Amino acid sequence: MRKKDQFKIDDQYLNGYARICGKDATLVYASLCRHAEYASQRAWPSQEKIAYEHDVSTMTVRRGLKKLIEYGIIMA
């Protein structure tokens, strides 16, 4: 089991999708990875929480979520 103070991001995302999806999607993806349950990989942080964690607007978070969904990286 991983420690509570660590999280992982898939190399596949960083090695390809990050360039395609852009910075908004990447910061959202990082937050989703951080909040994901270990076994199920499900995460439920609010858009406001993600925005607060990265000091960005909720509109930035929405744009990032839209890209991640569009490329099939996450399901909502």
C-alpha angles and dihedrals in degrees: 000000000000122000117259090241094060137069135177134224120203115253088220090064095047094042096053121352096054090067092046098043097040136216098306092056092043095055090047090048090051091053092047090051090048093053098038119119110243100236102033099031088219120144132185109183112150121245087245092055092050090048091050093048091056099030093239134124124271086242088062089052091049091051090050093049091049092055093047091051092044092056093043094244094126136017122222 
